[in-house]
Amino acid sequence: MANNLAEKRDNPTSAKGGVRYKRVLMKLSGEALMGTRDYGLDPDTVNRVAQEIKHVVAMGVEVSAVIGGGNIFRGVSGAAAGMDRATADYMGMLATVINALAMQNALEKAGVPTRVLSAIPMSAVCEPYIRRRAIRHMEKGRVVIFAAGTGNPFFTTDSAAALRASEMQCDALLKATKVDGVYTADPTKVKDAKRYERLTYMDVLSQDLQVMDTSAISLARQSKIPILVFSIFSHGMFAEVVQEKGQFTIISD
Ligand code: UDP
C-alpha cells in the first residue's frame, strides 16, 4: 500500500488548492434520496446527488459515503409492527445495500469509478468490507460506498458513518441533509429558527440536538473528526463545504 495510514494525515496528496479536507466521508440518509416520493428512490434525486459527488471528486478529494436505508426500511418500524428487532435491523441493512447500488450506478453513469463495500458479505453483488482495500480504492480516486451499515443490528447508519470515517482516518464527516446546518428548531416548521455556525460535540450531546445519534457523535469526538452539516440540495454546496466555504454548521471540539 503506497500511503500507509500513519502517513496520511501529515502527507495529504493531490487535492487542489483551497480544499480543506482531503479525505471525507459523506453520510446521506435514505430519505434524502426519495425526492418528493413517500417511499423508495427518486432517480432524478440520485443523479443530482451523484453530480454533487462528481464535482468534489474532480477537486482531488477522496470521497467515501455511507447511505442510510430509511427510505425503504427501518428496523424500529419493523420492531414496532411486531417483528424481532434484530431481524428487522438486518432488513434495514439490506435496504442500505439497495441505495448503495443505486448510487453506484448513478456515479458510474456520470463517469465516476465507484466501489460498494458491504459489511455483510454479498459476493455476487459487491465487495466485502475490508478496511485496507477501502483505503486503497480511495487512494486510487474511486468513490467508496460503505453498505450494510456496521453489519450489526441495534446500530444506525449514523454510527456506521462515524465508524468508517474513523477507520479511514477521514479528515471530516460530512452530514448531507435537506437543510443547510443545525438549527435551534426545525427550520421547515419554525420560522425564526436560527442556524448554528459552530457547535461542540458536547453541545450536541448535552442539548440533545438532533444531528446524528449520540453514539455517532461520541465516536466522532473520540476520533477528533469534525462533522459538517450541510444541504446536499444546494447546488455546489458539497464542493464549497470541503473548502470550508458556503453554508454549514461545523461540530468539533
Ligand atoms: N441498521 C442496522 N445496523 C447498522 C446500520 C443500519 O441495524 O449498523 C438498520 C436499522 O434497522 C436502520 C436501518 O438499517 O433503521 C436503516 O438505517 P438508518 O435508519 O440509519 O437509515 P437513514 O435514517 O440514514 O436513512
Residues whose N, C-alpha, C, O or C-beta is under 5 A from the ligand:
A	BS01	UDP	L28 S29 G30 E31 G68 G69 G70 N71 F73 R74 G75 V76 A88 D89 Y90 G92 M93 A148 G149 T150 G151 N152 P153 F154 F155 T156 T157 D158 A160
